[in-house]
Amino acid sequence: MKWNQFRLKTTTEAEDIVSSMLMDLGIQGVQIEDKVPLTEQDKEQMFVDILPQIPADDGVAYLTFYLEEEEDPEAVLERIRRELEEMRSYVDVGECTIEESQTEDVDWVNNWKKYFHQFSIDDILVIPSWEQVEAKDSDKMVIHIDPGTAFGTGMHETTQLCIRQLRKYVKPGAQILDVGCGSGILGMLALKFGAAHSVGTDLDPCAIDATHENMKANGIREDQYEVMIGNIIDDKEVQDKAGYEKYDIVAANILADVLVPLTPVILHQLKKGGIYITSGIIDDKEETVTEAVRAAGMEVLEVHHQGEWVSVTARKPE
């Protein structure tokens, strides 16, 4: 089946209210394109250390939406145009031109699966649910991960750096805190390596479902882990709930610019002699993070590189 695709030109001022109008008319999945700068909150929730360069906001926004081929587009477009004209009395909706094209039907739910296949991190096999373990990998530790809306499949270098350090430092019965847990992969692997309990924190509510789904898929009991939403850097409630001087290891696979304010805070969650594993650090921010770690009174134990990414492992004094 084919779909009719429509691209409506409006303004950034009106994009939210126009999107809401389209949804009220029964149109779902509106895609917005604009040049509005990222907010500080947006940046905090991005798991990248190099942010995209977005041109200056020109006030223009494009809203793309789809109608089924058998649906009468003229009737729908007429209603949209009437609504837009009414909006002009209280908001600048711009020129409101609508470009039309056709696109082939796409299985949006499953189409991305062709891009994610099983792979190995040393002797760990990470495999999605729709693939089978091959005979040659039968002796590997098998981890089931289905990519979702939360960050972390293990494919990225930063995650792999953390995994290797966790494997080195996790001892039987260890308590783990994963800051920016995303899919829950680090806490899950720490439990597989012998940890007794894992706590994850994240800013993205999607992390809750993703962590529960991945833990369940890998046979982790619900009493072995916990995940909470909030910013442990400045949210006292999250800090209290996580607990103080409780963790043998704290892992944080996030931006260097977040690690700097996180480090002196997370010191209070670590036990004396506890291990602090950081990653997500682009190579030119290595010194920034090591300085923050030392300034917090911790000893830098190891610095590892993979590609252009860096992991810093440190220890809290006894």
Phi and psi in degrees as GROMACS dihedral restraints (atoms count N, CA, C in turn):
[ dihedral_restraints ]
;  ai    aj    ak    al  type     phi  dphi    fc
    3     4     5     6     1  -102.5    20    10
    4     5     6     7     1   157.8    20    10
    6     7     8     9     1  -119.9    20    10
    7     8     9    10     1   147.6    20    10
    9    10    11    12     1   -88.7    20    10
   10    11    12    13     1   126.6    20    10
   12    13    14    15     1  -107.4    20    10
   13    14    15    16     1   136.8    20    10
   15    16    17    18     1  -129.6    20    10
   16    17    18    19     1   137.3    20    10
   18    19    20    21     1  -123.3    20    10
   19    20    21    22     1   109.0    20    10
   21    22    23    24     1   -97.5    20    10
   22    23    24    25     1   126.4    20    10
   24    25    26    27     1   -93.7    20    10
   25    26    27    28     1   122.1    20    10
   27    28    29    30     1  -139.1    20    10
   28    29    30    31     1  -151.5    20    10
   30    31    32    33     1  -118.8    20    10
   31    32    33    34     1   157.1    20    10
   33    34    35    36     1   -64.5    20    10
   34    35    36    37     1   -30.5    20    10
   36    37    38    39     1   -61.7    20    10
   37    38    39    40     1   -35.6    20    10
   39    40    41    42     1  -102.4    20    10
   40    41    42    43     1    -3.0    20    10
   42    43    44    45     1   -59.9    20    10
   43    44    45    46     1   -38.2    20    10
   45    46    47    48     1   -68.5    20    10
   46    47    48    49     1   -45.6    20    10
   48    49    50    51     1   -70.9    20    10
   49    50    51    52     1   -32.8    20    10
   51    52    53    54     1   -69.7    20    10
   52    53    54    55     1   -41.3    20    10
   54    55    56    57     1   -59.2    20    10
   55    56    57    58     1   -43.4    20    10
   57    58    59    60     1   -62.3    20    10
   58    59    60    61     1   -40.2    20    10
   60    61    62    63     1   -62.4    20    10
   61    62    63    64     1   -43.0    20    10
   63    64    65    66     1   -62.4    20    10
   64    65    66    67     1   -40.7    20    10
   66    67    68    69     1   -68.8    20    10
   67    68    69    70     1   -35.2    20    10
   69    70    71    72     1   -63.1    20    10
   70    71    72    73     1   -27.1    20    10
   72    73    74    75     1   -85.0    20    10
   73    74    75    76     1     3.6    20    10
   75    76    77    78     1    95.1    20    10
   76    77    78    79     1     7.9    20    10
   78    79    80    81     1   -91.5    20    10
   79    80    81    82     1   124.3    20    10
   81    82    83    84     1  -109.2    20    10
   82    83    84    85     1   158.7    20    10
   84    85    86    87     1    67.5    20    10
   85    86    87    88     1    47.7    20    10
   87    88    89    90     1   -74.2    20    10
   88    89    90    91     1   128.5    20    10
   90    91    92    93     1   -98.3    20    10
   91    92    93    94     1   129.3    20    10
   93    94    95    96     1  -109.8    20    10
   94    95    96    97     1   131.4    20    10
   96    97    98    99     1  -121.4    20    10
   97    98    99   100     1   124.0    20    10
   99   100   101   102     1  -153.0    20    10
  100   101   102   103     1  -178.4    20    10
  102   103   104   105     1  -119.3    20    10
  103   104   105   106     1    28.7    20    10
  105   106   107   108     1   -69.0    20    10
  106   107   108   109     1   129.0    20    10
  108   109   110   111     1   -60.7    20    10
  109   110   111   112     1   149.9    20    10
  111   112   113   114     1   -67.5    20    10
  112   113   114   115     1   140.4    20    10
  114   115   116   117     1   -79.5    20    10
  115   116   117   118     1   167.0    20    10
  117   118   119   120     1   -61.6    20    10
  118   119   120   121     1   -36.5    20    10
  120   121   122   123     1   -65.5    20    10
  121   122   123   124     1   -40.1    20    10
  123   124   125   126     1   -58.5    20    10
  124   125   126   127     1   -45.4    20    10
  126   127   128   129     1   -64.2    20    10
  127   128   129   130     1   -39.5    20    10
  129   130   131   132     1   -61.5    20    10
  130   131   132   133     1   -31.0    20    10
  132   133   134   135     1   -94.3    20    10
  133   134   135   136     1     5.8    20    10
  135   136   137   138     1   -96.0    20    10
  136   137   138   139     1   131.7    20    10
  138   139   140   141     1   -96.1    20    10
  139   140   141   142     1    50.4    20    10
  141   142   143   144     1  -136.1    20    10
  142   143   144   145     1   152.9    20    10
  144   145   146   147     1  -100.3    20    10
  145   146   147   148     1   -12.7    20    10
  147   148   149   150     1  -118.9    20    10
  148   149   150   151     1   109.1    20    10
  150   151   152   153     1   -80.5    20    10
  151   152   153   154     1   147.8    20    10
  153   154   155   156     1   -64.4    20    10
  154   155   156   157     1   145.8    20    10
  156   157   158   159     1   -85.4    20    10
  157   158   159   160     1   108.6    20    10
  159   160   161   162     1  -100.6    20    10
  160   161   162   163     1   126.4    20    10
  162   163   164   165     1   -59.1    20    10
  163   164   165   166     1   162.0    20    10
  165   166   167   168     1   -58.3    20    10
  166   167   168   169     1   142.8    20    10
  168   169   170   171     1   -60.9    20    10
  169   170   171   172     1   122.3    20    10
  171   172   173   174     1  -100.7    20    10
  172   173   174   175     1     7.0    20    10
  174   175   176   177     1    80.9    20    10
  175   176   177   178     1     0.2    20    10
  177   178   179   180     1  -102.3    20    10
  178   179   180   181     1   138.1    20    10
  180   181   182   183     1  -132.2    20    10
  181   182   183   184     1   143.4    20    10
  183   184   185   186     1  -116.3    20    10
  184   185   186   187     1   128.8    20    10
  186   187   188   189     1  -112.1    20    10
  187   188   189   190     1   118.8    20    10
  189   190   191   192     1  -105.0    20    10
  190   191   192   193     1   132.6    20    10
  192   193   194   195     1  -142.7    20    10
  193   194   195   196     1   167.4    20    10
  195   196   197   198     1  -129.8    20    10
  196   197   198   199     1   146.7    20    10
  198   199   200   201     1  -127.8    20    10
  199   200   201   202     1   143.2    20    10
  201   202   203   204     1   -63.4    20    10
  202   203   204   205     1   150.5    20    10
  204   205   206   207     1   -58.3    20    10
  205   206   207   208     1   -37.7    20    10
  207   208   209   210     1   -80.2    20    10
  208   209   210   211     1   -10.0    20    10
  210   211   212   213     1   -76.1    20    10
  211   212   213   214     1   141.1    20    10
  213   214   215   216     1   -74.8    20    10
  214   215   216   217     1   103.5    20    10
  216   217   218   219     1   -67.5    20    10
  217   218   219   220     1   -33.7    20    10
  219   220   221   222     1   -63.6    20    10
  220   221   222   223     1   -39.6    20    10
  222   223   224   225     1   -65.0    20    10
  223   224   225   226     1   -42.4    20    10
  225   226   227   228     1   -67.4    20    10
  226   227   228   229     1   -45.2    20    10
  228   229   230   231     1   -64.1    20    10
  229   230   231   232     1   -34.5    20    10
  231   232   233   234     1   -63.5    20    10
  232   233   234   235     1   -43.3    20    10
  234   235   236   237     1   -63.2    20    10
  235   236   237   238     1   -40.6    20    10
  237   238   239   240     1   -62.3    20    10
  238   239   240   241     1   -45.1    20    10
  240   241   242   243     1   -63.4    20    10
  241   242   243   244     1   -38.7    20    10
  243   244   245   246     1   -63.5    20    10
  244   245   246   247     1   -44.4    20    10
  246   247   248   249     1   -62.4    20    10
  247   248   249   250     1   -40.9    20    10
  249   250   251   252     1   -64.2    20    10
  250   251   252   253     1   -40.3    20    10
  252   253   254   255     1   -63.4    20    10
  253   254   255   256     1   -39.1    20    10
  255   256   257   258     1   -65.7    20    10
  256   257   258   259     1   -34.6    20    10
  258   259   260   261     1   -67.1    20    10
  259   260   261   262     1   -27.3    20    10
  261   262   263   264     1   -57.2    20    10
  262   263   264   265     1   -23.0    20    10
  264   265   266   267     1   -72.3    20    10
  265   266   267   268     1   -17.9    20    10
  267   268   269   270     1  -134.7    20    10
  268   269   270   271     1    -3.3    20    10
  270   271   272   273     1  -152.4    20    10
  271   272   273   274     1   147.1    20    10
  273   274   275   276     1   -79.1    20    10
  274   275   276   277     1   104.1    20    10
  276   277   278   279     1   -93.3    20    10
  277   278   279   280     1    -0.2    20    10
  279   280   281   282     1    76.7    20    10
  280   281   282   283     1  -157.9    20    10
  282   283   284   285     1   -79.2    20    10
  283   284   285   286     1   -21.9    20    10
  285   286   287   288     1    57.3    20    10
  286   287   288   289     1    35.6    20    10
  288   289   290   291     1   -75.2    20    10
  289   290   291   292     1   148.6    20    10
  291   292   293   294     1  -126.9    20    10
  292   293   294   295     1   118.6    20    10
  294   295   296   297     1   -93.6    20    10
  295   296   297   298     1   139.6    20    10
  297   298   299   300     1  -118.3    20    10
  298   299   300   301     1   140.2    20    10
  300   301   302   303     1  -151.6    20    10
  301   302   303   304     1   178.0    20    10
  303   304   305   306     1  -121.2    20    10
  304   305   306   307     1   148.4    20    10
  306   307   308   309     1  -137.7    20    10
  307   308   309   310     1   148.4    20    10
  309   310   311   312     1   -70.3    20    10
  310   311   312   313     1   152.4    20    10
  312   313   314   315     1   -62.7    20    10
  313   314   315   316     1   137.7    20    10
  315   316   317   318     1  -129.0    20    10
  316   317   318   319     1   137.2    20    10
  318   319   320   321     1   -81.7    20    10
  319   320   321   322     1    87.4    20    10
  321   322   323   324     1   -63.1    20    10
  322   323   324   325     1   -30.2    20    10
  324   325   326   327     1   -70.9    20    10
  325   326   327   328     1   -39.3    20    10
  327   328   329   330     1  -112.8    20    10
  328   329   330   331     1   -10.2    20    10
  330   331   332   333     1   -62.0    20    10
  331   332   333   334     1   -33.9    20    10
  333   334   335   336     1   -67.1    20    10
  334   335   336   337     1   -14.0    20    10
  336   337   338   339     1   -62.2    20    10
  337   338   339   340     1   -27.0    20    10
  339   340   341   342     1   -68.2    20    10
  340   341   342   343     1   -12.8    20    10
  342   343   344   345     1   -96.6    20    10
  343   344   345   346     1   -10.3    20    10
  345   346   347   348     1  -120.7    20    10
  346   347   348   349     1   117.6    20    10
  348   349   350   351     1  -128.3    20    10
  349   350   351   352     1   165.7    20    10
  351   352   353   354     1   -60.7    20    10
  352   353   354   355     1   148.3    20    10
  354   355   356   357     1  -153.6    20    10
  355   356   357   358     1   165.9    20    10
  357   358   359   360     1  -115.0    20    10
  358   359   360   361     1   143.5    20    10
  360   361   362   363     1  -116.7    20    10
  361   362   363   364     1    97.7    20    10
  363   364   365   366     1    58.0    20    10
  364   365   366   367     1  -117.0    20    10
  366   367   368   369     1  -101.9    20    10
  367   368   369   370     1    22.3    20    10
  369   370   371   372     1  -107.7    20    10
  370   371   372   373     1   127.3    20    10
  372   373   374   375     1  -102.0    20    10
  373   374   375   376     1   120.5    20    10
  375   376   377   378     1  -100.9    20    10
  376   377   378   379     1   122.5    20    10
  378   379   380   381     1  -138.7    20    10
  379   380   381   382     1   135.5    20    10
  381   382   383   384     1   -77.1    20    10
  382   383   384   385     1   163.9    20    10
  384   385   386   387     1   -66.1    20    10
  385   386   387   388     1   -22.0    20    10
  387   388   389   390     1   -90.9    20    10
  388   389   390   391     1     6.0    20    10
  390   391   392   393     1  -118.3    20    10
  391   392   393   394     1   159.9    20    10
  393   394   395   396     1  -107.4    20    10
  394   395   396   397     1   148.8    20    10
  396   397   398   399     1   -72.9    20    10
  397   398   399   400     1   127.4    20    10
  399   400   401   402     1   -80.7    20    10
  400   401   402   403     1   156.4    20    10
  402   403   404   405     1   -56.8    20    10
  403   404   405   406     1   -37.4    20    10
  405   406   407   408     1   -66.0    20    10
  406   407   408   409     1   -16.9    20    10
  408   409   410   411     1  -107.2    20    10
  409   410   411   412     1    12.1    20    10
  411   412   413   414     1   -64.6    20    10
  412   413   414   415     1   -20.9    20    10
  414   415   416   417     1   -94.3    20    10
  415   416   417   418     1     3.0    20    10
  417   418   419   420     1   -89.3    20    10
  418   419   420   421     1   157.1    20    10
  420   421   422   423     1   -71.7    20    10
  421   422   423   424     1   123.7    20    10
  423   424   425   426     1  -101.4    20    10
  424   425   426   427     1   127.0    20    10
  426   427   428   429     1  -120.3    20    10
  427   428   429   430     1   127.2    20    10
  429   430   431   432     1   -97.1    20    10
  430   431   432   433     1   119.0    20    10
  432   433   434   435     1  -135.2    20    10
  433   434   435   436     1   127.6    20    10
  435   436   437   438     1  -109.0    20    10
  436   437   438   439     1   119.5    20    10
  438   439   440   441     1   -56.3    20    10
  439   440   441   442     1   139.5    20    10
  441   442   443   444     1  -142.2    20    10
  442   443   444   445     1  -149.9    20    10
  444   445   446   447     1   -81.4    20    10
  445   446   447   448     1   -13.1    20    10
  447   448   449   450     1   -97.2    20    10
  448   449   450   451     1   148.8    20    10
  450   451   452   453     1   -72.7    20    10
  451   452   453   454     1   139.4    20    10
  453   454   455   456     1   119.6    20    10
  454   455   456   457     1    90.2    20    10
  456   457   458   459     1  -107.6    20    10
  457   458   459   460     1   -12.7    20    10
  459   460   461   462     1    97.0    20    10
  460   461   462   463     1    -7.6    20    10
  462   463   464   465     1   -75.9    20    10
  463   464   465   466     1   -30.0    20    10
  465   466   467   468     1   -76.6    20    10
  466   467   468   469     1   146.5    20    10
  468   469   470   471     1   -56.5    20    10
  469   470   471   472     1   -38.0    20    10
  471   472   473   474     1   -63.3    20    10
  472   473   474   475     1   -39.8    20    10
  474   475   476   477     1   -68.1    20    10
  475   476   477   478     1   -40.4    20    10
  477   478   479   480     1   -64.1    20    10
  478   479   480   481     1   -38.4    20    10
  480   481   482   483     1   -60.5    20    10
  481   482   483   484     1   -43.1    20    10
  483   484   485   486     1   -64.4    20    10
  484   485   486   487     1   -43.3    20    10
  486   487   488   489     1   -59.8    20    10
  487   488   489   490     1   -43.4    20    10
  489   490   491   492     1   -64.5    20    10
  490   491   492   493     1   -37.8    20    10
  492   493   494   495     1   -72.1    20    10
  493   494   495   496     1   -36.4    20    10
  495   496   497   498     1   -61.3    20    10
  496   497   498   499     1   -44.0    20    10
  498   499   500   501     1   -60.6    20    10
  499   500   501   502     1   -34.7    20    10
  501   502   503   504     1   -73.3    20    10
  502   503   504   505     1   -38.6    20    10
  504   505   506   507     1  -104.2    20    10
  505   506   507   508     1   -16.7    20    10
  507   508   509   510     1   -68.6    20    10
  508   509   510   511     1   128.1    20    10
  510   511   512   513     1  -112.2    20    10
  511   512   513   514     1   155.8    20    10
  513   514   515   516     1   -53.7    20    10
  514   515   516   517     1   131.6    20    10
  516   517   518   519     1    85.2    20    10
  517   518   519   520     1     4.4    20    10
  519   520   521   522     1   -66.7    20    10
  520   521   522   523     1   150.3    20    10
  522   523   524   525     1  -101.9    20    10
  523   524   525   526     1   129.7    20    10
  525   526   527   528     1  -120.8    20    10
  526   527   528   529     1   137.5    20    10
  528   529   530   531     1  -119.8    20    10
  529   530   531   532     1   124.8    20    10
  531   532   533   534     1  -113.5    20    10
  532   533   534   535     1   108.1    20    10
  534   535   536   537     1   -90.1    20    10
  535   536   537   538     1   122.7    20    10
  537   538   539   540     1    79.3    20    10
  538   539   540   541     1    52.4    20    10
  540   541   542   543     1   -72.0    20    10
  541   542   543   544     1   -23.9    20    10
  543   544   545   546     1    57.1    20    10
  544   545   546   547     1  -116.1    20    10
  546   547   548   549     1   -77.2    20    10
  547   548   549   550     1    -9.7    20    10
  549   550   551   552     1    86.4    20    10
  550   551   552   553     1     9.2    20    10
  552   553   554   555     1   -63.6    20    10
  553   554   555   556     1   -37.8    20    10
  555   556   557   558     1   -69.5    20    10
  556   557   558   559     1   -44.9    20    10
  558   559   560   561     1   -63.0    20    10
  559   560   561   562     1   -39.1    20    10
  561   562   563   564     1   -62.9    20    10
  562   563   564   565     1   -46.6    20    10
  564   565   566   567     1   -67.2    20    10
  565   566   567   568     1   -36.9    20    10
  567   568   569   570     1   -58.7    20    10
  568   569   570   571     1   -40.9    20    10
  570   571   572   573     1   -65.2    20    10
  571   572   573   574     1   -40.0    20    10
  573   574   575   576     1   -64.0    20    10
  574   575   576   577     1   -30.9    20    10
  576   577   578   579     1   -79.8    20    10
  577   578   579   580     1    -6.3    20    10
  579   580   581   582     1   122.3    20    10
  580   581   582   583     1    -2.5    20    10
  582   583   584   585     1   -62.9    20    10
  583   584   585   586     1   154.2    20    10
  585   586   587   588     1   -88.8    20    10
  586   587   588   589     1   -34.3    20    10
  588   589   590   591     1  -154.8    20    10
  589   590   591   592     1   145.6    20    10
  591   592   593   594     1  -130.0    20    10
  592   593   594   595     1   136.3    20    10
  594   595   596   597     1  -119.1    20    10
  595   596   597   598     1   131.5    20    10
  597   598   599   600     1  -118.5    20    10
  598   599   600   601     1   141.7    20    10
  600   601   602   603     1  -123.2    20    10
  601   602   603   604     1   150.5    20    10
  603   604   605   606     1  -159.1    20    10
  604   605   606   607     1   158.1    20    10
  606   607   608   609     1   -86.7    20    10
  607   608   609   610     1   -21.3    20    10
  609   610   611   612     1   -94.4    20    10
  610   611   612   613     1   119.0    20    10
  612   613   614   615     1   -57.7    20    10
  613   614   615   616     1   -24.0    20    10
  615   616   617   618     1   -61.1    20    10
  616   617   618   619     1   -21.6    20    10
  618   619   620   621     1   -64.0    20    10
  619   620   621   622     1   -27.8    20    10
  621   622   623   624     1   -65.0    20    10
  622   623   624   625     1   -55.7    20    10
  624   625   626   627     1   -64.1    20    10
  625   626   627   628     1   -41.8    20    10
  627   628   629   630     1   -61.2    20    10
  628   629   630   631     1   -44.6    20    10
  630   631   632   633     1   -64.4    20    10
  631   632   633   634     1   -46.1    20    10
  633   634   635   636     1   -60.7    20    10
  634   635   636   637     1   -43.6    20    10
  636   637   638   639     1   -64.3    20    10
  637   638   639   640     1   -44.3    20    10
  639   640   641   642     1   -71.8    20    10
  640   641   642   643     1   -36.9    20    10
  642   643   644   645     1   -62.7    20    10
  643   644   645   646     1   -45.8    20    10
  645   646   647   648     1   -61.2    20    10
  646   647   648   649     1   -42.1    20    10
  648   649   650   651     1   -63.5    20    10
  649   650   651   652     1   -21.1    20    10
  651   652   653   654     1  -110.0    20    10
  652   653   654   655     1    17.3    20    10
  654   655   656   657     1    72.9    20    10
  655   656   657   658     1    21.9    20    10
  657   658   659   660     1   -88.2    20    10
  658   659   660   661     1   127.2    20    10
  660   661   662   663     1   -72.2    20    10
  661   662   663   664     1   152.4    20    10
  663   664   665   666     1   -66.5    20    10
  664   665   666   667     1   -25.0    20    10
  666   667   668   669     1   -79.8    20    10
  667   668   669   670     1    -1.3    20    10
  669   670   671   672     1   -93.1    20    10
  670   671   672   673     1    -8.1    20    10
  672   673   674   675     1  -152.1    20    10
  673   674   675   676     1   164.8    20    10
  675   676   677   678     1  -147.1    20    10
  676   677   678   679     1   147.3    20    10
  678   679   680   681     1  -134.9    20    10
  679   680   681   682     1   136.6    20    10
  681   682   683   684     1  -135.7    20    10
  682   683   684   685     1   151.2    20    10
  684   685   686   687     1  -104.1    20    10
  685   686   687   688     1   132.3    20    10
  687   688   689   690     1   150.9    20    10
  688   689   690   691     1   165.4    20    10
  690   691   692   693     1   -96.1    20    10
  691   692   693   694     1   105.1    20    10
  693   694   695   696     1   -66.4    20    10
  694   695   696   697     1   -16.5    20    10
  696   697   698   699     1   -65.5    20    10
  697   698   699   700     1   -43.4    20    10
  699   700   701   702     1  -130.9    20    10
  700   701   702   703     1     6.9    20    10
  702   703   704   705     1  -102.2    20    10
  703   704   705   706     1   103.8    20    10
  705   706   707   708     1   -60.6    20    10
  706   707   708   709     1   -34.7    20    10
  708   709   710   711     1   -62.7    20    10
  709   710   711   712     1   -41.9    20    10
  711   712   713   714     1   -67.7    20    10
  712   713   714   715     1   -42.1    20    10
  714   715   716   717     1   -58.9    20    10
  715   716   717   718     1   -46.0    20    10
  717   718   719   720     1   -65.3    20    10
  718   719   720   721     1   -41.7    20    10
  720   721   722   723     1   -66.4    20    10
  721   722   723   724     1   -37.7    20    10
  723   724   725   726     1   -66.3    20    10
  724   725   726   727     1   -39.4    20    10
  726   727   728   729     1   101.0    20    10
  727   728   729   730     1   158.6    20    10
  729   730   731   732     1  -113.9    20    10
  730   731   732   733     1   144.1    20    10
  732   733   734   735     1    43.5    20    10
  733   734   735   736     1    47.8    20    10
  735   736   737   738     1  -112.9    20    10
  736   737   738   739     1   -23.9    20    10
  738   739   740   741     1  -107.7    20    10
  739   740   741   742     1   135.8    20    10
  741   742   743   744     1   -75.6    20    10
  742   743   744   745     1   -32.1    20    10
  744   745   746   747     1  -139.9    20    10
  745   746   747   748     1   134.3    20    10
  747   748   749   750     1  -115.8    20    10
  748   749   750   751     1   126.3    20    10
  750   751   752   753     1  -112.1    20    10
  751   752   753   754     1   139.6    20    10
  753   754   755   756     1  -143.3    20    10
  754   755   756   757     1   102.9    20    10
  756   757   758   759     1  -103.7    20    10
  757   758   759   760     1    76.4    20    10
  759   760   761   762     1  -142.4    20    10
  760   761   762   763     1  -175.3    20    10
  762   763   764   765     1   -63.2    20    10
  763   764   765   766     1   146.8    20    10
  765   766   767   768     1   -58.0    20    10
  766   767   768   769     1   -39.7    20    10
  768   769   770   771     1   -68.3    20    10
  769   770   771   772     1   -18.0    20    10
  771   772   773   774     1   -90.3    20    10
  772   773   774   775     1   -33.5    20    10
  774   775   776   777     1   -62.5    20    10
  775   776   777   778     1   -33.0    20    10
  777   778   779   780     1   -61.1    20    10
  778   779   780   781     1   -53.2    20    10
  780   781   782   783     1   -74.7    20    10
  781   782   783   784     1   -22.9    20    10
  783   784   785   786     1   -69.7    20    10
  784   785   786   787     1   -39.0    20    10
  786   787   788   789     1   -56.9    20    10
  787   788   789   790     1   -50.8    20    10
  789   790   791   792     1   -67.5    20    10
  790   791   792   793     1   -22.9    20    10
  792   793   794   795     1   -76.4    20    10
  793   794   795   796     1   -47.1    20    10
  795   796   797   798     1   -68.3    20    10
  796   797   798   799     1   -17.7    20    10
  798   799   800   801     1   -54.9    20    10
  799   800   801   802     1   -32.7    20    10
  801   802   803   804     1   -76.1    20    10
  802   803   804   805     1   -22.1    20    10
  804   805   806   807     1   -82.1    20    10
  805   806   807   808     1   -26.5    20    10
  807   808   809   810     1   -76.1    20    10
  808   809   810   811     1   141.1    20    10
  810   811   812   813     1   -67.2    20    10
  811   812   813   814     1   162.1    20    10
  813   814   815   816     1   -62.1    20    10
  814   815   816   817     1   132.1    20    10
  816   817   818   819     1    80.8    20    10
  817   818   819   820     1     4.0    20    10
  819   820   821   822     1   -70.0    20    10
  820   821   822   823     1   157.5    20    10
  822   823   824   825     1  -102.1    20    10
  823   824   825   826     1   134.6    20    10
  825   826   827   828     1  -115.7    20    10
  826   827   828   829     1   112.2    20    10
  828   829   830   831     1  -108.8    20    10
  829   830   831   832     1   120.0    20    10
  831   832   833   834     1  -120.6    20    10
  832   833   834   835     1   150.1    20    10
  834   835   836   837     1  -155.0    20    10
  835   836   837   838     1  -169.1    20    10
  837   838   839   840     1    80.4    20    10
  838   839   840   841     1    17.3    20    10
  840   841   842   843     1  -102.8    20    10
  841   842   843   844     1   116.9    20    10
  843   844   845   846     1   -69.0    20    10
  844   845   846   847     1   149.4    20    10
  846   847   848   849     1   -58.2    20    10
  847   848   849   850     1   -31.4    20    10
  849   850   851   852     1   -80.2    20    10
  850   851   852   853     1     0.4    20    10
  852   853   854   855     1  -105.2    20    10
  853   854   855   856     1     6.9    20    10
  855   856   857   858     1   -57.0    20    10
  856   857   858   859     1   -49.1    20    10
  858   859   860   861     1   -64.7    20    10
  859   860   861   862     1   -35.3    20    10
  861   862   863   864     1   -57.9    20    10
  862   863   864   865     1   -44.0    20    10
  864   865   866   867     1   -73.8    20    10
  865   866   867   868     1   -44.2    20    10
  867   868   869   870     1   -62.3    20    10
  868   869   870   871     1   -35.8    20    10
  870   871   872   873     1   -66.1    20    10
  871   872   873   874     1   -40.4    20    10
  873   874   875   876     1   -64.7    20    10
  874   875   876   877     1   -39.3    20    10
  876   877   878   879     1   -64.3    20    10
  877   878   879   880     1   -46.5    20    10
  879   880   881   882     1   -67.0    20    10
  880   881   882   883     1   -38.4    20    10
  882   883   884   885     1   -62.4    20    10
  883   884   885   886     1   -28.2    20    10
  885   886   887   888     1   -81.5    20    10
  886   887   888   889     1    -2.3    20    10
  888   889   890   891     1    92.0    20    10
  889   890   891   892     1    12.7    20    10
  891   892   893   894     1   -97.0    20    10
  892   893   894   895     1   157.4    20    10
  894   895   896   897     1   -97.2    20    10
  895   896   897   898     1   126.3    20    10
  897   898   899   900     1   -75.8    20    10
  898   899   900   901     1   120.0    20    10
  900   901   902   903     1   -93.6    20    10
  901   902   903   904     1   -44.1    20    10
  903   904   905   906     1  -148.3    20    10
  904   905   906   907     1   148.2    20    10
  906   907   908   909     1  -130.7    20    10
  907   908   909   910     1   123.1    20    10
  909   910   911   912     1  -121.6    20    10
  910   911   912   913     1   150.0    20    10
  912   913   914   915     1  -123.5    20    10
  913   914   915   916     1   145.1    20    10
  915   916   917   918     1  -146.1    20    10
  916   917   918   919     1   114.1    20    10
  918   919   920   921     1    62.8    20    10
  919   920   921   922     1  -129.1    20    10
  921   922   923   924     1   -98.4    20    10
  922   923   924   925     1    13.8    20    10
  924   925   926   927     1  -109.8    20    10
  925   926   927   928     1   154.5    20    10
  927   928   929   930     1  -131.4    20    10
  928   929   930   931     1   144.8    20    10
  930   931   932   933     1  -123.6    20    10
  931   932   933   934     1   132.8    20    10
  933   934   935   936     1  -116.8    20    10
  934   935   936   937     1   125.5    20    10
  936   937   938   939     1  -114.3    20    10
  937   938   939   940     1   131.7    20    10
  939   940   941   942     1  -135.3    20    10
  940   941   942   943     1   170.9    20    10
  942   943   944   945     1  -131.3    20    10
  943   944   945   946     1   136.4    20    10
  945   946   947   948     1   -76.5    20    10
  946   947   948   949     1   141.0    20    10
  948   949   950   951     1   -60.4    20    10
  949   950   951   952     1   151.0    20    10
